Amino acid sequence: MRKLFFKCVRDFCLQAIIFIALFVFNSCGDAERDEFPRRNFSGFFDLRFSEYSQNVFTARRDMDGNLVGVNGIVVYNSGDSYYAFDLMCPHEKSSGCSLTVDIENDPLIAVCQCCGSKFLLASPYGEILEGPAEQSLHVYDAGVNANNILVVYSGY
């Protein structure tokens, strides 16, 4: 009876160790896949100013001169929501490879200068339209306060 008890305890402990190991390895997998550089910031943009009242604008600094994003940000106004993305390409992940937006001719698309990947700005997720990028744009939180100030922040 005692041998049976110890065998059951041993089997239970072994199963628990395997379960915990699988959980830990799967949790770490997400962190390894998202290697996008992180920078904690809050940026403020007065929507009464012409440079921020457009449907799409890019910025390296906010209205107070503070740096925003890793390589700067691009903001898209969908009419009822604002979508904010980092200007760093998620494929290249280099400060030398920023996205560009042709605001006059094609304001819905951001293009990487280095790899040529194209991303949709008119979307909350900045989806890939054309690779080689395999990840969507890095998204930041954005909202408008009671004073008509757009606040974009990293959320971490």
MDTraj code that builds the backbone (N, CA, C; nanometers):
import mdtraj as md
import numpy as np

residues = "MET ARG LYS LEU PHE PHE LYS CYS VAL ARG ASP PHE CYS LEU GLN ALA ILE ILE PHE ILE ALA LEU PHE VAL PHE ASN SER CYS GLY ASP ALA GLU ARG ASP GLU PHE PRO ARG ARG ASN PHE SER GLY PHE PHE ASP LEU ARG PHE SER GLU TYR SER GLN ASN VAL PHE THR ALA ARG ARG ASP MET ASP GLY ASN LEU VAL GLY VAL ASN GLY ILE VAL VAL TYR ASN SER GLY ASP SER TYR TYR ALA PHE ASP LEU MET CYS PRO HIS GLU LYS SER SER GLY CYS SER LEU THR VAL ASP ILE GLU ASN ASP PRO LEU ILE ALA VAL CYS GLN CYS CYS GLY SER LYS PHE LEU LEU ALA SER PRO TYR GLY GLU ILE LEU GLU GLY PRO ALA GLU GLN SER LEU HIS VAL TYR ASP ALA GLY VAL ASN ALA ASN ASN ILE LEU VAL VAL TYR SER GLY TYR".split()
xyz = np.array([
    [0.0821, -0.1184, 0.0000],
    [0.0000, 0.0000, 0.0000],
    [0.0873, 0.1259, 0.0000],
    [0.1926, 0.1213, 0.0779],
    [0.2825, 0.2358, 0.0880],
    [0.3539, 0.2606, -0.0448],
    [0.3956, 0.1524, -0.1134],
    [0.4605, 0.1652, -0.2436],
    [0.3658, 0.2273, -0.3450],
    [0.2411, 0.1872, -0.3424],
    [0.1407, 0.2417, -0.4339],
    [0.1225, 0.3916, -0.4091],
    [0.1179, 0.4318, -0.2820],
    [0.1028, 0.5723, -0.2469],
    [0.2199, 0.6550, -0.3023],
    [0.3449, 0.6095, -0.2792],
    [0.4616, 0.6822, -0.3284],
    [0.4678, 0.6851, -0.4803],
    [0.4225, 0.5793, -0.5454],
    [0.4188, 0.5762, -0.6926],
    [0.3198, 0.6808, -0.7438],
    [0.2038, 0.6906, -0.6802],
    [0.1034, 0.7907, -0.7209],
    [0.1559, 0.9329, -0.7000],
    [0.2223, 0.9554, -0.5852],
    [0.2779, 1.0881, -0.5585],
    [0.3857, 1.1214, -0.6611],
    [0.4725, 1.0236, -0.6906],
    [0.5793, 1.0443, -0.7889],
    [0.5210, 1.0752, -0.9266],
    [0.4210, 1.0000, -0.9684],
    [0.3587, 1.0222, -1.0994],
    [0.2919, 1.1597, -1.1044],
    [0.2250, 1.1977, -0.9957],
    [0.1603, 1.3284, -0.9913],
    [0.2641, 1.4411, -1.0012],
    [0.3715, 1.4291, -0.9243],
    [0.4772, 1.5313, -0.9273],
    [0.5408, 1.5414, -1.0651],
    [0.5642, 1.4292, -1.1293],
    [0.6214, 1.4288, -1.2636],
    [0.5292, 1.4995, -1.3628],
    [0.3996, 1.4693, -1.3545],
    [0.3030, 1.5358, -1.4436],
    [0.2977, 1.6858, -1.4158],
    [0.3031, 1.7239, -1.2875],
    [0.2995, 1.8661, -1.2530],
    [0.4228, 1.9377, -1.3067],
    [0.5394, 1.8764, -1.2963],
    [0.6628, 1.9369, -1.3473],
    [0.6556, 1.9536, -1.4982],
    [0.6057, 1.8547, -1.5687],
    [0.5922, 1.8633, -1.7150],
    [0.4954, 1.9747, -1.7523],
    [0.3821, 1.9834, -1.6833],
    [0.2831, 2.0871, -1.7111],
    [0.3427, 2.2258, -1.6895],
    [0.4111, 2.2453, -1.5774],
    [0.4713, 2.3759, -1.5470],
    [0.5780, 2.4111, -1.6500],
    [0.6601, 2.3141, -1.6880],
    [0.7648, 2.3394, -1.7878],
    [0.7035, 2.3809, -1.9211],
    [0.5980, 2.3121, -1.9643],
    [0.5319, 2.3493, -2.0906],
    [0.4729, 2.4888, -2.0813],
    [0.4115, 2.5216, -1.9697],
    [0.3524, 2.6537, -1.9508],
    [0.4591, 2.7625, -1.9578],
    [0.5698, 2.7429, -1.8887],
    [0.6773, 2.8421, -1.8871],
    [0.7376, 2.8592, -2.0256],
    [0.7643, 2.7503, -2.0964],
    [0.8248, 2.7605, -2.2293],
    [0.7306, 2.8269, -2.3281],
    [0.6011, 2.7995, -2.3196],
    [0.5060, 2.8642, -2.4099],
    [0.4920, 3.0119, -2.3773],
    [0.4965, 3.0489, -2.2513],
    [0.4874, 3.1902, -2.2129],
    [0.6077, 3.2681, -2.2634],
    [0.7247, 3.2097, -2.2563],
    [0.8459, 3.2777, -2.3024],
    [0.8482, 3.2912, -2.4532],
    [0.7792, 3.2042, -2.5238],
    [0.7794, 3.2071, -2.6695],
    [0.7255, 3.3378, -2.7245],
    [0.6203, 3.3923, -2.6641],
    [0.5633, 3.5181, -2.7110],
    [0.6615, 3.6319, -2.6931],
    [0.7324, 3.6328, -2.5826],
    [0.8287, 3.7399, -2.5572],
    [0.9429, 3.7333, -2.6580],
    [0.9836, 3.6134, -2.6962],
    [1.0926, 3.6006, -2.7918],
    [1.0504, 3.6435, -2.9311],
    [0.9256, 3.6185, -2.9681],
    [0.8796, 3.6548, -3.1019],
    [0.8650, 3.8059, -3.1168],
    [0.8233, 3.8729, -3.0096],
    [0.8045, 4.0172, -3.0157],
    [0.9324, 4.0865, -2.9681],
    [1.0279, 4.0995, -3.0574],
    [1.1561, 4.1600, -3.0238],
    [1.1586, 4.3084, -3.0561],
    [1.0436, 4.3688, -3.0765],
    [1.0391, 4.5098, -3.1119],
    [1.0928, 4.5926, -2.9951],
    [1.1825, 4.6875, -3.0227],
    [1.2368, 4.7710, -2.9138],
    [1.1253, 4.8463, -2.8425],
    [1.1399, 4.8622, -2.7161],
    [1.0374, 4.9302, -2.6366],
    [1.0918, 5.0620, -2.5836],
    [1.0049, 5.1618, -2.5844],
    [1.0400, 5.2926, -2.5293],
    [0.9153, 5.3472, -2.4620],
    [0.9242, 5.3751, -2.3338],
    [0.8112, 5.4267, -2.2593],
    [0.7951, 5.5763, -2.2895],
    [0.6762, 5.6174, -2.3314],
    [0.6529, 5.7589, -2.3625],
    [0.5046, 5.7913, -2.3576],
    [0.4755, 5.9175, -2.3470],
    [0.3417, 5.9745, -2.3662],
    [0.3609, 6.0976, -2.4521],
    [0.2867, 6.1070, -2.5614],
    [0.2967, 6.2216, -2.6504],
    [0.1641, 6.2953, -2.6585],
    [0.1702, 6.4272, -2.6677],
    [0.0506, 6.5106, -2.6691],
    [0.0482, 6.5941, -2.7969],
    [-0.0671, 6.5920, -2.8661],
    [-0.0808, 6.6605, -2.9946],
    [-0.2121, 6.7383, -2.9943],
    [-0.2023, 6.8703, -3.0032],
    [-0.3209, 6.9562, -3.0035],
    [-0.3855, 6.9490, -3.1420],
    [-0.5034, 6.8905, -3.1476],
    [-0.5705, 6.8687, -3.2759],
    [-0.6214, 6.9975, -3.3397],
    [-0.6090, 7.1097, -3.2698],
    [-0.6435, 7.2393, -3.3296],
    [-0.5305, 7.2913, -3.4176],
    [-0.4083, 7.2358, -3.4003],
    [-0.2942, 7.2759, -3.4834],
    [-0.3052, 7.2054, -3.6179],
    [-0.2756, 7.2767, -3.7258],
    [-0.2932, 7.2219, -3.8603],
    [-0.2091, 7.0964, -3.8853],
    [-0.0878, 7.0918, -3.8304],
    [-0.0029, 6.9751, -3.8567],
    [-0.0562, 6.8471, -3.7926],
    [-0.1438, 6.8598, -3.6907],
    [-0.1998, 6.7423, -3.6245],
    [-0.3465, 6.7173, -3.6607],
    [-0.4078, 6.8073, -3.7337],
    [-0.5499, 6.7926, -3.7656],
    [-0.5739, 6.7203, -3.8985],
    [-0.4668, 6.6778, -3.9652],
    [-0.4804, 6.6042, -4.0911],
    [-0.5264, 6.4609, -4.0627],
    [-0.5729, 6.3912, -4.1661],
    [-0.6137, 6.2514, -4.1490],
    [-0.4955, 6.1614, -4.1157],
    [-0.3771, 6.1968, -4.1656],
    [-0.2548, 6.1209, -4.1368],
    [-0.1440, 6.2213, -4.1086],
    [-0.0679, 6.1954, -4.0015],
    [0.0512, 6.2766, -3.9779],
    [0.1585, 6.1905, -3.9126],
    [0.2812, 6.2294, -3.9341],
    [0.3942, 6.1637, -3.8699],
    [0.4600, 6.2630, -3.7759],
    [0.5252, 6.2115, -3.6728],
    [0.5923, 6.2989, -3.5772],
    [0.7061, 6.2233, -3.5096],
    [0.8151, 6.2920, -3.4874],
    [0.9261, 6.2382, -3.4075],
    [0.9173, 6.2926, -3.2644],
    [0.8548, 6.4110, -3.2521],
    [0.8371, 6.4748, -3.1216],
    [0.6934, 6.5240, -3.1097],
    [0.6445, 6.5336, -2.9869],
    [0.5097, 6.5849, -2.9658],
    [0.5126, 6.7377, -2.9582],
    [0.3989, 6.7997, -2.9256],
    [0.3906, 6.9456, -2.9261],
    [0.4760, 7.0098, -2.8178],
    [0.5197, 6.9315, -2.7179],
    [0.6068, 6.9833, -2.6124],
    [0.7538, 6.9530, -2.6386],
    [0.7838, 6.8902, -2.7533],
    [0.9216, 6.8595, -2.7889],
    [0.9727, 6.7258, -2.7378],
    [0.8851, 6.6447, -2.6787],
    [0.9261, 6.5145, -2.6269],
    [0.9283, 6.4099, -2.7378],
    [1.0297, 6.3225, -2.7367],
    [1.0378, 6.2142, -2.8350],
    [0.9204, 6.1190, -2.8196],
    [0.8691, 6.0709, -2.9326],
    [0.7583, 5.9754, -2.9309],
    [0.7965, 5.8518, -3.0107],
    [0.7564, 5.7364, -2.9631],
    [0.7877, 5.6115, -3.0305],
    [0.9358, 5.5800, -3.0244],
    [0.9742, 5.4784, -3.1022],
    [1.1150, 5.4404, -3.1128],
    [1.1785, 5.5206, -3.2259],
    [1.1140, 5.5180, -3.3439],
    [1.1607, 5.5944, -3.4608],
    [1.0659, 5.7090, -3.4941],
    [0.9780, 5.7456, -3.4022],
    [0.8717, 5.8399, -3.4313],
    [0.7430, 5.7620, -3.4515],
    [0.6346, 5.8329, -3.4779],
    [0.5049, 5.7672, -3.4945],
    [0.4343, 5.8181, -3.6194],
    [0.3399, 5.7387, -3.6653],
    [0.2449, 5.7812, -3.7677],
    [0.1066, 5.7622, -3.7063],
    [0.0212, 5.8627, -3.7236],
    [-0.1133, 5.8600, -3.6668],
    [-0.2135, 5.8695, -3.7800],
    [-0.3147, 5.7830, -3.7765],
    [-0.4222, 5.7830, -3.8755],
    [-0.5529, 5.8141, -3.8044],
    [-0.6286, 5.9097, -3.8580],
    [-0.7597, 5.9466, -3.8053],
    [-0.8659, 5.8779, -3.8903],
    [-0.9365, 5.7815, -3.8312],
    [-1.0385, 5.7077, -3.9060],
    [-1.1727, 5.7791, -3.9050],
    [-1.1813, 5.8905, -3.8356],
    [-1.3073, 5.9634, -3.8240],
    [-1.3643, 5.9532, -3.6844],
    [-1.3624, 5.8319, -3.6270],
    [-1.4106, 5.8158, -3.4903],
    [-1.3037, 5.7582, -3.3970],
    [-1.1915, 5.7183, -3.4534],
    [-1.0803, 5.6644, -3.3738],
    [-0.9473, 5.7091, -3.4332],
    [-0.8453, 5.7084, -3.3497],
    [-0.7094, 5.7365, -3.3952],
    [-0.6270, 5.6096, -3.3781],
    [-0.5505, 5.5760, -3.4825],
    [-0.4599, 5.4616, -3.4786],
    [-0.3181, 5.5169, -3.4825],
    [-0.2348, 5.4727, -3.3898],
    [-0.0966, 5.5217, -3.3829],
    [-0.0002, 5.4035, -3.3918],
    [0.1014, 5.4183, -3.4764],
    [0.1994, 5.3125, -3.5008],
    [0.3398, 5.3706, -3.4954],
    [0.4361, 5.2840, -3.4623],
    [0.5748, 5.3276, -3.4666],
    [0.6210, 5.3344, -3.6109],
    [0.7116, 5.4259, -3.6401],
    [0.7683, 5.4387, -3.7748],
    [0.8811, 5.3395, -3.8014],
    [0.9181, 5.2594, -3.7000],
    [1.0211, 5.1586, -3.7214],
    [0.9582, 5.0360, -3.7870],
    [1.0224, 4.9866, -3.8920],
    [0.9739, 4.8683, -3.9619],
    [0.9864, 4.7466, -3.8697],
    [0.8795, 4.6677, -3.8529],
    [0.8872, 4.5501, -3.7662],
    [0.9734, 4.4383, -3.8252],
    [1.0077, 4.4481, -3.9530],
    [1.0940, 4.3483, -4.0161],
    [1.2409, 4.3850, -3.9952],
    [1.2751, 4.5093, -4.0199],
    [1.4140, 4.5547, -4.0103],
    [1.4564, 4.5803, -3.8653],
    [1.3656, 4.6353, -3.7851],
    [1.3929, 4.6704, -3.6450],
    [1.5238, 4.7462, -3.6302],
    [1.5377, 4.8503, -3.7101],
    [1.6591, 4.9314, -3.7095],
    [1.6206, 5.0785, -3.7087],
    [1.6934, 5.1574, -3.6316],
    [1.6638, 5.3010, -3.6276],
    [1.6908, 5.3678, -3.7627],
    [1.7691, 5.3021, -3.8481],
    [1.7981, 5.3558, -3.9808],
    [1.6928, 5.3202, -4.0846],
    [1.5953, 5.2396, -4.0477],
    [1.4909, 5.1963, -4.1423],
    [1.3547, 5.2425, -4.0935],
    [1.3158, 5.3600, -4.1356],
    [1.1862, 5.4141, -4.0973],
    [1.0855, 5.3965, -4.2096],
    [0.9598, 5.3958, -4.1696],
    [0.8513, 5.3926, -4.2673],
    [0.8291, 5.5335, -4.3203],
    [0.7851, 5.5416, -4.4443],
    [0.7471, 5.6702, -4.5020],
    [0.6013, 5.6620, -4.5450],
    [0.5372, 5.7766, -4.5464],
    [0.3974, 5.7860, -4.5888],
    [0.3867, 5.8989, -4.6892],
    [0.3325, 5.8683, -4.8063],
    [0.3072, 5.9709, -4.9069],
    [0.1705, 6.0318, -4.8745],
    [0.1706, 6.1316, -4.7879],
    [0.0460, 6.1879, -4.7348],
    [-0.0410, 6.2480, -4.8448],
    [0.0188, 6.3022, -4.9494],
    [-0.0576, 6.3647, -5.0580],
    [-0.1224, 6.2621, -5.1511],
    [-0.0477, 6.1588, -5.1907],
    [-0.0949, 6.0658, -5.2938],
    [-0.1478, 5.9322, -5.2426],
    [-0.0931, 5.8814, -5.1315],
    [-0.1352, 5.7504, -5.0813],
    [-0.1270, 5.7474, -4.9286],
    [-0.2145, 5.8228, -4.8602],
    [-0.2034, 5.8373, -4.7149],
    [-0.2429, 5.7135, -4.6343],
    [-0.2935, 5.6103, -4.6987],
    [-0.3361, 5.4907, -4.6267],
    [-0.2259, 5.3878, -4.6116],
    [-0.1127, 5.4076, -4.6813],
    [-0.0065, 5.3078, -4.6875],
    [0.1240, 5.3641, -4.6312],
    [0.1893, 5.2845, -4.5461],
    [0.3245, 5.3165, -4.4984],
    [0.4198, 5.2165, -4.5624],
    [0.5348, 5.2651, -4.6103],
    [0.6317, 5.1810, -4.6817],
    [0.7665, 5.1894, -4.6118],
    [0.8310, 5.0741, -4.5925],
    [0.9655, 5.0717, -4.5345],
    [1.0659, 5.1128, -4.6415],
    [1.1537, 5.2052, -4.6067],
    [1.2569, 5.2519, -4.6995],
    [1.3598, 5.1443, -4.7289],
    [1.3774, 5.0493, -4.6369],
    [1.4836, 4.9487, -4.6506],
    [1.4371, 4.8197, -4.7185],
    [1.3290, 4.7584, -4.6681],
    [1.2882, 4.6280, -4.7201],
    [1.1715, 4.6358, -4.8183],
    [1.1038, 4.7515, -4.8249],
    [0.9929, 4.7682, -4.9181],
    [0.8596, 4.7158, -4.8679],
    [0.8535, 4.6666, -4.7449],
    [0.7257, 4.6182, -4.6901],
    [0.6246, 4.7317, -4.6870],
    [0.4969, 4.6959, -4.7098],
    [0.3887, 4.7942, -4.7084],
    [0.2868, 4.7560, -4.6019],
    [0.2350, 4.8592, -4.5335],
    [0.1424, 4.8386, -4.4226],
    [0.0209, 4.9291, -4.4382],
    [-0.0945, 4.8793, -4.3938],
    [-0.2190, 4.9543, -4.3998],
    [-0.2350, 5.0382, -4.2734],
    [-0.2442, 5.1692, -4.2889],
    [-0.2620, 5.2586, -4.1745],
    [-0.4079, 5.2720, -4.1344],
    [-0.4989, 5.2493, -4.2274],
    [-0.6418, 5.2645, -4.2023],
    [-0.6966, 5.1398, -4.1333],
    [-0.6282, 5.0980, -4.0297],
    [-0.6626, 4.9764, -3.9587],
    [-0.6081, 4.9864, -3.8175],
    [-0.6775, 4.9326, -3.7195],
    [-0.6259, 4.9407, -3.5826],
    [-0.4991, 4.8581, -3.5600],
    [-0.4649, 4.7699, -3.6549],
    [-0.3523, 4.6790, -3.6344],
    [-0.2344, 4.7042, -3.7273],
    [-0.2463, 4.7920, -3.8250],
    [-0.1366, 4.8189, -3.9176],
    [-0.0939, 4.6947, -3.9943],
    [-0.1913, 4.6259, -4.0529],
    [-0.1654, 4.4985, -4.1204],
    [-0.0677, 4.5103, -4.2361],
    [0.0006, 4.3997, -4.2606],
    [0.0952, 4.3896, -4.3718],
    [0.0164, 4.3779, -4.5015],
    [0.0516, 4.4598, -4.5989],
    [-0.0070, 4.4482, -4.7323],
    [0.0875, 4.3741, -4.8256],
    [0.2173, 4.3943, -4.8015],
    [0.3196, 4.3337, -4.8868],
    [0.4468, 4.3170, -4.8045],
    [0.5083, 4.1985, -4.8133],
    [0.6277, 4.1656, -4.7341],
    [0.7548, 4.2191, -4.7938],
    [0.8639, 4.1843, -4.7314],
    [0.8937, 4.0625, -4.6571],
    [0.8562, 4.0631, -4.5090],
    [0.8072, 4.1718, -4.4539],
    [0.7696, 4.1742, -4.3122],
    [0.6678, 4.0652, -4.2836],
    [0.6791, 4.0060, -4.1654],
    [0.5863, 3.9016, -4.1237],
    [0.5017, 3.9451, -4.0046],
    [0.5300, 4.0627, -3.9492],
    [0.4534, 4.1162, -3.8379],
    [0.3922, 4.2497, -3.8771],
    [0.2756, 4.2774, -3.8200],
    [0.2101, 4.4059, -3.8410],
    [0.2892, 4.5161, -3.7705],
    [0.2485, 4.6395, -3.7940],
    [0.3148, 4.7528, -3.7302],
    [0.2996, 4.7469, -3.5780],
    [0.3944, 4.8078, -3.5082],
    [0.3864, 4.8160, -3.3618],
    [0.2844, 4.9239, -3.3269],
    [0.1817, 4.8869, -3.2517],
    [0.0678, 4.9731, -3.2211],
    [0.0867, 5.0414, -3.0861],
    [0.0472, 5.1691, -3.0805],
    [0.0443, 5.2433, -2.9552],
    [-0.0995, 5.2804, -2.9234],
    [-0.1274, 5.3016, -2.7955],
    [-0.2603, 5.3461, -2.7525],
    [-0.2766, 5.4934, -2.7879],
    [-0.3983, 5.5305, -2.8272],
    [-0.4257, 5.6698, -2.8639],
    [-0.5690, 5.7055, -2.8270],
    [-0.5868, 5.8282, -2.7823],
    [-0.7203, 5.8762, -2.7495],
    [-0.7198, 6.0269, -2.7380],
    [-0.8373, 6.0869, -2.7485],
    [-0.8511, 6.2319, -2.7424],
    [-0.9135, 6.2692, -2.6080],
    [-0.8513, 6.3656, -2.5381],
    [-0.9067, 6.4086, -2.4095],
    [-1.0074, 6.5222, -2.4290],
    [-1.0625, 6.5726, -2.3205],
    [-1.1668, 6.6758, -2.3257],
    [-1.1175, 6.8073, -2.3845],
    [-0.9871, 6.8325, -2.3842],
    [-0.9302, 6.9561, -2.4385],
    [-0.8906, 6.9434, -2.5843],
    [-0.9369, 6.8387, -2.6520],
    [-0.9049, 6.8133, -2.7932],
    [-0.7560, 6.7891, -2.8135],
    [-0.6945, 6.7249, -2.7158],
    [-0.5537, 6.6872, -2.7237],
    [-0.5486, 6.5366, -2.7487],
    [-0.4816, 6.4983, -2.8562],
    [-0.4590, 6.3571, -2.8845],
    [-0.3426, 6.3107, -2.7960],
    [-0.3658, 6.2050, -2.7203],
    [-0.2622, 6.1481, -2.6343],
    [-0.2249, 6.0120, -2.6923],
    [-0.0966, 5.9966, -2.7238],
    [-0.0438, 5.8694, -2.7744],
    [0.0573, 5.8216, -2.6719],
    [0.0425, 5.6959, -2.6300],
    [0.1332, 5.6460, -2.5259],
    [0.1636, 5.4986, -2.5477],
    [0.2773, 5.4590, -2.4899],
    [0.3273, 5.3228, -2.5122],
    [0.2529, 5.2195, -2.4286],
    [0.1983, 5.2551, -2.3160],
    [0.1210, 5.1609, -2.2365],
    [0.2027, 5.0580, -2.1610],
    [0.3341, 5.0779, -2.1518],
    [0.4167, 4.9880, -2.0691],
    [0.5186, 5.0684, -1.9933],
])
top = md.Topology()
chain = top.add_chain()
for i, resn in enumerate(residues, 1):
    res = top.add_residue(resn, chain, resSeq=i)
    for name in ("N", "CA", "C"):
        top.add_atom(name, md.element.get_by_symbol(name[0]), res)
traj = md.Trajectory(xyz[None], top)
